């Protein structure tokens, strides 16, 4: 078990979930649980329940659910690590990961010292030209201070750091390079944009050249022990509260764009720092807002970046809107030259990114073969859309734009995603399938990891009809392989809330292992019933092929034999 999983286990054991949540919600004891008004949606009748015995909270109104770490994440808008850190500080639990290198804390200290020195140098004679550069671009001193903008002189002296930190610690920051046996500072002669984590700690720098003939224009911190660019968004620490308030996040391309928006009063703006938008960045956005607007340049590169991000957002069930600015504009130049009203007007013209992408693809469907190829691409995305109402809209839009029969498109996608094989059985047993799937998964959370491992060793994801339960099953396998604890899943971005909801299942005094065995038999029975139908269909398809038919028949007989053996135990479930 890694330190993070051991730490989670310690937090769940030592923190009384009811005591903690009662600091934010007025809870009243009702039997073995506590009830109160849900902090995550407006209500007048209490539907929010906390069950200390299960170490869980659950709202029967909006569906919010999880453990104490999950509550801290949702209530305080924190990521998993920051939520654990906050709980550790409050309940005097040692947070430090044992596997961290010795210089880990020093990396933070070095970044902070560089931040302070860069701000001093910006206001000193050595940084006068850098300050004038930003003032001439229309930024006031207040916004420069708010974003901790600084300057590192060309002959930046790092002796103050060498006196306090070892060469290894300085090298671990990624901010230095070695030449002729001595360390040199990478960002010398550049304007400094500090990059911070969601808690406001400086974890990296981006340095901008002040002269157009200096290449590259920007240099950025590399990946270090405290920074991976793909996991962070510039200004998320400053924008998260406004995002929560407005329920909307705005994504622009550059650091200057973020600052320009902020100075104009648009505070819910972040930047991916020039990277292709990653799943981690999309998930970070989703944590703080309900909607996101991508504001990208209208040139080829800007459109390509927006369209490339679409699948990343779809994978986490998040559907952005997009604004493409005129090719000669970016948010900085638009607001500076035409005023914030012109930028806000552009935001009002935003369109759904998925539909915009479909429209863009239609321009290339100038032959039947190209059209079919494009449809295949769209199908691969439509299959991933989970929201049924959005899916209906995208079906309709795709059919309209490409002049397709909507019903044919639906059937084609259903076939492609194999829903005709693994969909709910409509003749009465479908809902029962889901009950046994839910009960089986819920029972696992009351068992030890070695027992769970033995139960799952001969199972696979095809035992499950429900797509969410398939995901939970696969995540459980990952947990077991990594040596983690099951409660890690309750804080998972994708399935945490679903897993928390199934844990509300109450088995009374029944032994969880007995529940697991009974429902495993039911799962196996349902799986074999589905396989039986598939083999019967295959038998009719290959009726003129004696060799193939004999092979299918042998498999079918084995399936029928096992179904017969399982039937008696299944009837008891």
C-alpha positions in Angstrom: 0.0 0.0 0.0 1.4 3.4 -1.0 1.6 6.3 1.5 -1.4 8.1 -0.2 -3.7 5.1 0.2 -2.4 4.5 3.8 -3.0 8.2 4.5 -6.6 8.0 3.2 -7.2 5.0 5.4 -5.9 6.8 8.4 -8.0 9.9 7.6 -11.2 7.8 7.3 -10.4 6.0 10.5 -9.6 9.1 12.6 -12.0 11.7 11.3 -15.6 11.5 12.5 -17.5 12.3 9.3 -20.6 13.5 11.2 -18.5 15.8 13.4 -16.6 17.3 10.4 -19.7 17.9 8.3 -21.6 19.4 11.2 -19.2 22.3 11.1 -20.8 23.3 7.8 -24.3 21.7 7.9 -26.8 21.7 10.8 -27.2 18.0 11.4 -29.8 16.3 13.6 -29.5 12.7 14.8 -32.1 10.3 13.4 -31.5 6.7 14.4 -28.1 5.6 13.3 -27.6 8.6 10.9 -27.7 12.4 10.9 -29.9 14.5 8.6 -29.7 18.1 7.4 -30.2 20.5 4.5 -27.9 19.6 1.6 -25.1 22.2 1.1 -24.9 21.3 -2.6 -28.4 22.3 -3.8 -31.3 24.5 -2.6 -33.9 22.6 -0.5 -36.3 23.2 2.3 -36.9 19.6 3.4 -33.7 17.8 4.6 -32.6 15.1 2.2 -28.9 15.1 3.2 -27.9 12.1 5.3 -24.6 11.3 7.1 -24.0 7.7 8.3 -20.9 7.5 10.6 -21.0 3.6 10.6 -20.4 3.6 6.9 -18.3 6.7 6.9 -20.5 8.1 4.1 -22.7 11.1 3.3 -25.5 11.0 0.8 -28.1 13.4 -0.5 -31.3 11.8 -1.7 -32.2 15.0 -3.5 -29.3 15.8 -5.8 -27.4 12.5 -5.5 -24.2 13.9 -4.0 -22.4 11.2 -2.1 -19.0 10.2 -0.8 -16.7 9.9 2.2 -15.2 12.7 4.3 -12.4 13.5 1.8 -15.0 13.6 -1.0 -17.1 16.1 1.0 -14.1 18.3 1.6 -13.3 18.2 -2.1 -16.8 19.1 -3.2 -17.5 21.7 -0.4 -14.2 23.5 -0.5 -13.5 23.1 -4.2 -10.2 21.2 -3.6 -8.5 18.4 -5.5 -7.9 15.0 -3.8 -4.4 15.7 -2.4 -5.3 19.2 -1.2 -8.5 17.9 0.6 -6.4 15.3 2.4 -3.8 17.9 3.3 -6.5 20.2 4.8 -8.0 17.4 6.8 -4.5 16.3 8.0 -3.8 19.8 9.2 -7.1 20.1 11.0 -6.9 16.7 12.7 -3.2 16.6 13.4 -2.4 13.8 11.0 1.1 13.6 9.5 0.6 14.4 5.8 4.1 14.2 4.4 4.6 11.4 1.9 7.5 9.2 2.9 8.5 8.6 -0.7 9.1 12.3 -1.4 12.7 13.3 -2.0 14.6 15.2 0.7 14.6 18.4 -1.4 10.8 18.3 -2.0 10.0 21.2 0.5 13.0 23.1 -0.6 11.8 23.2 -4.2 8.7 25.2 -2.9 10.9 27.4 -0.8 13.3 28.2 -3.8 10.3 29.1 -6.0 8.9 31.4 -3.4 12.2 33.1 -2.8 12.6 33.6 -6.6 9.1 35.1 -6.7 9.9 37.6 -4.0 13.2 38.6 -5.7 11.6 38.9 -9.1 9.0 41.3 -7.8 11.6 43.4 -6.1 13.7 43.5 -9.3 10.7 44.6 -11.4 10.4 47.7 -9.2 14.1 48.4 -9.1 16.2 50.2 -11.6 17.3 46.9 -13.2 13.7 46.1 -14.0 12.5 49.6 -15.1 12.3 48.7 -18.8 10.4 45.5 -17.9 7.9 47.5 -15.8 7.5 50.1 -18.6 6.9 47.3 -21.1 3.9 46.0 -19.1 2.6 49.5 -18.4 2.8 50.5 -22.1 0.8 47.3 -22.8 -2.0 48.8 -20.7 -1.6 46.8 -17.5 -1.8 48.8 -14.2 0.4 48.1 -11.2 -2.5 46.5 -9.3 -3.0 43.7 -11.8 0.8 43.2 -12.0 0.9 42.8 -8.2 -2.2 40.6 -8.2 -0.5 38.2 -10.6 2.9 38.5 -9.0 4.5 39.5 -12.2 8.3 40.0 -11.8 11.5 40.3 -13.7 14.8 38.4 -13.6 17.7 40.7 -14.7 20.1 39.5 -17.4 22.9 39.1 -14.9 20.7 37.6 -12.2 22.8 36.7 -9.2 21.8 33.4 -7.6 24.4 33.6 -4.8 21.6 34.2 -2.2 20.2 30.8 -3.1 23.6 29.0 -3.2 24.2 30.1 0.4 21.0 28.4 1.6 20.4 25.4 -0.7 22.5 22.6 -2.1 23.3 22.2 -5.8 21.0 19.1 -6.0 18.1 21.1 -4.5 18.6 23.9 -7.0 18.9 21.5 -9.9 15.7 19.7 -8.8 13.7 22.9 -9.5 14.4 22.7 -13.2 15.1 26.4 -13.3 18.9 26.1 -13.7 21.4 24.7 -16.2 25.0 23.7 -15.7 27.8 25.2 -17.8 31.5 24.9 -17.1 30.8 23.4 -13.7 28.5 26.2 -12.4 24.8 26.6 -12.3 23.1 29.3 -14.4 19.6 30.6 -14.2 17.4 29.8 -17.3 15.1 32.8 -16.9 17.6 35.6 -16.8 16.6 38.7 -18.8 13.0 37.7 -18.9 9.6 38.9 -17.6 8.4 36.4 -15.0 4.9 34.8 -14.9 4.6 32.6 -11.7 2.5 29.4 -12.1 0.7 28.3 -9.0 -1.3 25.2 -7.8 -4.9 25.5 -6.7 -3.8 26.4 -3.2 -1.7 29.4 -4.5 1.7 27.8 -4.0 4.3 28.8 -6.7 5.3 25.6 -8.5 6.8 26.9 -11.8 7.7 29.9 -13.9 7.1 31.0 -17.4 9.6 33.6 -18.7 8.8 36.0 -21.6 11.5 37.7 -23.7 11.1 41.5 -23.8 12.5 41.8 -27.3 10.8 40.3 -30.4 14.1 39.1 -31.9 14.8 36.9 -28.9 13.7 33.3 -29.4 11.9 31.5 -28.0 9.5 34.1 -26.9 8.5 32.0 -23.8 10.4 29.4 -21.9 8.7 27.3 -19.2 9.6 25.3 -16.2 10.1 21.6 -17.1 8.4 18.7 -15.3 9.6 18.5 -11.7 8.7 16.8 -8.5 6.0 19.5 -7.9 5.0 20.5 -11.4 3.5 18.7 -14.4 2.1 21.2 -16.9 -0.6 18.8 -18.1 -2.1 18.8 -14.6 -2.4 22.6 -14.0 -4.2 25.6 -15.4 -2.7 29.1 -15.2 -4.6 31.3 -12.7 -6.9 28.4 -11.4 -6.0 29.5 -7.9 -7.3 33.0 -8.6 -10.3 32.0 -10.8 -11.8 29.1 -8.9 -14.0 31.1 -6.5 -15.4 33.3 -9.4 -16.0 30.1 -11.5 -18.0 28.7 -8.6 -20.0 31.9 -8.3 -20.6 32.3 -12.1 -20.8 28.5 -12.6 -18.8 29.1 -15.8 -15.1 29.0 -16.6 -13.4 30.8 -19.6 -10.4 29.3 -21.2 -8.0 31.5 -23.2 -4.7 30.7 -24.8 -2.1 32.8 -23.1 -1.0 34.4 -19.8 -1.4 37.9 -21.1 -5.0 37.1 -22.2 -5.8 35.9 -18.7 -4.5 39.1 -17.2 -6.3 41.3 -19.7 -9.6 39.6 -19.0 -9.0 39.9 -15.2 -8.2 43.6 -15.4 -11.4 44.1 -17.4 -13.4 42.4 -14.6 -13.6 38.9 -16.1 -12.1 37.0 -13.2 -13.1 33.4 -14.1 -10.4 33.0 -16.8 -7.6 30.4 -17.0 -5.1 29.2 -19.6 -3.7 25.7 -20.5 -0.3 27.3 -20.9 0.1 26.4 -24.5 -0.3 22.7 -24.2 -2.9 20.5 -25.9 -5.8 20.4 -23.5 -5.4 17.4 -21.2 -7.9 15.2 -19.4 -6.4 16.4 -16.1 -7.0 20.0 -17.0 -10.6 19.3 -18.2 -11.3 17.5 -14.9 -9.9 20.4 -13.0 -12.3 22.8 -14.8 -15.2 20.5 -14.2 -14.5 20.5 -10.4 -15.1 24.3 -10.3 -17.8 25.1 -12.9 -20.8 23.7 -14.7 -20.0 25.2 -18.1 -16.8 26.2 -19.9 -16.2 28.5 -22.8 -13.1 28.1 -25.0 -12.0 31.4 -26.5 -9.4 30.5 -29.1 -7.8 32.3 -32.0 -9.7 31.9 -35.3 -6.6 30.8 -37.2 -5.9 27.2 -38.2 -3.8 26.5 -35.0 -6.6 27.9 -32.7 -9.3 25.8 -34.4 -7.2 22.7 -34.4 -6.5 23.1 -30.6 -10.2 23.5 -29.9 -11.3 20.5 -32.0 -8.5 18.4 -30.6 -9.8 19.1 -27.0 -13.3 17.9 -27.8 -12.7 14.2 -27.2 -10.9 15.0 -24.0 -14.0 16.8 -22.6 -16.4 14.1 -23.9 -14.4 11.5 -22.0 -15.3 13.2 -18.7 -18.9 14.0 -19.7 -18.2 17.7 -20.1 -19.4 19.7 -23.1 -17.8 23.1 -23.8 -18.9 25.9 -25.9 -16.5 27.7 -28.2 -15.8 31.2 -29.5 -13.3 31.7 -32.4 -12.0 35.2 -32.5 -11.1 36.9 -35.8 -7.6 35.8 -37.0 -6.1 39.3 -36.2 -7.4 39.3 -32.6 -6.8 37.5 -29.3 -8.6 38.4 -26.0 -5.7 40.8 -25.1 -5.8 42.8 -28.3 -9.7 42.7 -28.6 -10.3 44.1 -25.1 -7.4 46.6 -25.4 -8.5 48.0 -28.8 -12.3 47.6 -28.8 -13.2 47.4 -25.1 -14.5 44.7 -22.8 -18.0 45.1 -24.3 -16.7 43.8 -27.7 -15.2 40.7 -25.9 -18.4 40.0 -24.0 -20.3 40.3 -27.2 -18.1 37.6 -28.7 -18.8 35.4 -25.6 -22.6 35.8 -26.3 -22.1 34.3 -29.7 -20.5 31.1 -28.4 -21.6 27.8 -29.9 -21.5 24.2 -28.8 -18.1 22.8 -29.6 -19.4 19.4 -30.8 -21.9 21.0 -33.2 -19.2 23.4 -34.4 -16.8 20.5 -35.0 -19.5 18.6 -37.0 -20.1 21.7 -39.2 -16.4 22.1 -39.8 -16.1 18.4 -40.9 -19.0 18.8 -43.3 -16.9 21.2 -45.4 -14.6 18.3 -46.3 -17.4 15.8 -47.3 -17.1 16.6 -51.0 -17.4 12.9 -52.0 -19.4 9.9 -50.8 -16.3 8.1 -49.6 -15.0 11.1 -47.6 -18.5 11.6 -46.1 -18.5 8.0 -44.9 -15.1 8.4 -43.3 -16.2 11.6 -41.5 -19.4 9.9 -40.3 -17.2 7.1 -38.8 -15.2 9.8 -36.9 -18.4 11.4 -35.6 -19.8 8.0 -34.6 -16.8 7.3 -32.4 -17.5 10.5 -30.5 -21.3 10.0 -30.3 -20.8 6.6 -28.8 -19.0 8.2 -25.8 -21.7 10.8 -25.1 -23.5 9.8 -21.9 -26.1 12.5 -21.5 -29.2 11.2 -23.3 -30.6 14.7 -24.1 -27.3 16.0 -25.5 -27.0 12.7 -27.4 -30.4 13.3 -29.0 -29.5 16.8 -30.0 -26.2 15.6 -31.5 -27.9 12.9 -33.4 -30.4 15.4 -34.9 -27.6 17.9 -35.7 -25.4 15.3 -37.4 -28.3 13.9 -39.4 -29.3 17.4 -40.5 -25.8 18.6 -41.4 -24.9 15.5 -43.4 -28.4 14.9 -44.8 -28.8 11.5 -43.1 -31.7 9.5 -41.9 -31.6 10.0 -38.1 -33.1 6.6 -37.3 -30.5 4.9 -39.5 -27.7 6.8 -37.8 -29.0 5.8 -34.4 -29.2 2.1 -35.3 -25.8 2.2 -36.8 -24.2 3.7 -33.7 -26.1 1.3 -31.5 -24.7 -1.6 -33.5 -21.2 -0.2 -33.4 -21.2 0.1 -29.6 -22.5 -3.4 -29.2 -25.5 -2.2 -27.3 -27.6 -4.8 -29.2 -25.5 -7.5 -27.5 -25.2 -6.1 -24.0 -28.3 -3.9 -23.6 -30.8 -4.5 -20.9 -33.0 -7.6 -21.4 -36.4 -6.1 -22.1 -38.5 -9.1 -21.1 -38.7 -8.5 -17.4 -35.3 -9.5 -16.2 -33.4 -6.3 -17.2 -33.9 -4.4 -14.0 -33.0 -7.5 -11.9 -29.7 -7.6 -13.8 -28.9 -4.2 -12.5 -30.0 -4.9 -9.0 -27.6 -7.9 -8.7 -24.8 -5.9 -10.4 -25.3 -3.1 -7.9 -25.6 -5.4 -4.9 -22.5 -7.4 -5.9 -20.3 -4.2 -6.2 -21.7 -2.8 -2.9 -20.9 -5.9 -1.0 -17.2 -5.8 -2.1 -16.7 -2.6 -0.1 -17.3 -4.5 3.1 -14.7 -7.2 2.3 -10.9 -7.3 2.6 -8.9 -6.8 -0.5 -7.6 -10.4 -0.6 -11.2 -11.8 -0.4 -12.3 -9.4 -3.2 -9.4 -10.5 -5.3 -10.5 -14.2 -5.0 -14.1 -13.3 -6.0 -13.0 -11.4 -9.1 -10.3 -13.6 -10.4 -12.6 -15.5 -12.8 -14.7 -12.5 -13.8 -14.5 -9.8 -16.5 -16.3 -6.6 -17.3 -18.8 -8.4 -19.7 -20.5 -9.8 -16.6 -22.0 -6.3 -16.3 -24.8 -4.8 -18.5 -24.7 -1.3 -16.9 -21.8 0.8 -18.4 -21.2 2.6 -15.1 -20.9 -0.7 -13.2 -18.4 -1.9 -15.9 -16.3 1.1 -15.2 -16.4 0.5 -11.4 -15.5 -3.1 -11.9 -12.4 -2.1 -14.0 -11.4 0.5 -11.4 -11.6 -2.1 -8.7 -9.3 -4.3 -10.7 -6.9 -1.4 -11.0 -7.1 -0.8 -7.2 -6.3 -4.4 -6.4 -3.4 -4.5 -8.9 -1.9 -1.3 -7.4 -2.3 -2.5 -3.8 -4.7 0.4 -2.9 -7.7 0.4 -0.6 -11.2 0.3 -2.0 -12.2 3.7 -0.5 -9.9 5.3 -3.0 -12.6 4.8 -5.6 -15.0 7.1 -3.7 -12.8 10.0 -4.6 -12.4 9.0 -8.2 -13.3 11.9 -10.7 -15.2 9.6 -13.0 -17.0 7.0 -10.8 -16.6 8.3 -7.2 -20.2 9.6 -6.8 -21.7 6.5 -8.5 -19.7 4.2 -6.2 -20.7 6.2 -3.2 -24.4 5.9 -4.1 -24.3 2.1 -4.4 -22.8 2.0 -0.9 -26.0 3.2 0.5 -27.4 -0.3 -0.1 -28.3 -1.9 3.2 -27.9 -5.7 3.6 -29.2 -5.7 7.1 -27.6 -8.5 9.1 -26.7 -10.6 6.0 -23.0 -11.5 5.7 -21.4 -9.3 2.9 -19.5 -12.4 1.6 -22.7 -14.4 1.2 -24.3 -11.4 -0.6 -21.3 -11.3 -2.9 -21.4 -15.0 -3.7 -25.2 -15.0 -4.4 -25.0 -12.0 -6.7 -21.9 -13.3 -8.4 -23.9 -16.4 -9.4 -26.6 -14.2 -10.7 -24.1 -12.2 -12.7 -22.7 -15.4 -14.2 -26.1 -16.7 -15.0 -27.2 -13.5 -16.8 -23.9 -13.4 -18.7 -24.4 -17.0 -19.8 -27.9 -16.2 -20.9 -26.6 -13.4 -23.1 -23.9 -15.7 -24.5 -26.5 -18.4 -25.2 -28.5 -16.0 -27.4 -25.3 -14.9 -29.2 -24.4 -18.5 -29.9 -27.9 -19.4 -31.1 -27.7 -16.4 -33.5 -24.3 -17.6 -34.7 -25.7 -21.1 -35.3 -28.3 -19.8 -37.7 -25.7 -17.6 -39.4 -23.3 -20.6 -40.0 -25.9 -23.3 -40.7 -24.3 -24.1 -44.0 -20.8 -24.5 -42.5 -20.7 -27.9 -40.7 -17.3 -27.4 -39.1 -18.2 -24.0 -37.7 -21.6 -25.1 -36.6 -20.2 -28.0 -34.7 -17.7 -25.7 -32.9 -20.5 -23.3 -32.0 -22.8 -26.1 -30.9 -20.1 -27.5 -28.6 -19.7 -24.1 -26.9 -23.5 -23.7 -26.7 -23.9 -27.1 -25.0 -21.3 -26.1 -22.4 -23.1 -22.9 -21.7 -26.5 -24.7 -21.4 -24.9 -27.2 -18.9 -23.6 -24.4 -16.7 -26.9 -22.5 -16.9 -28.6 -25.6 -15.6 -26.2 -26.0 -12.7 -26.5 -22.3 -11.7 -30.3 -22.1 -12.0 -31.1 -23.4 -8.6 -28.7 -21.1 -6.8 -29.9 -18.1 -8.9 -33.5 -18.7 -8.0 -32.6 -18.2 -4.3 -31.2 -14.7 -5.0 
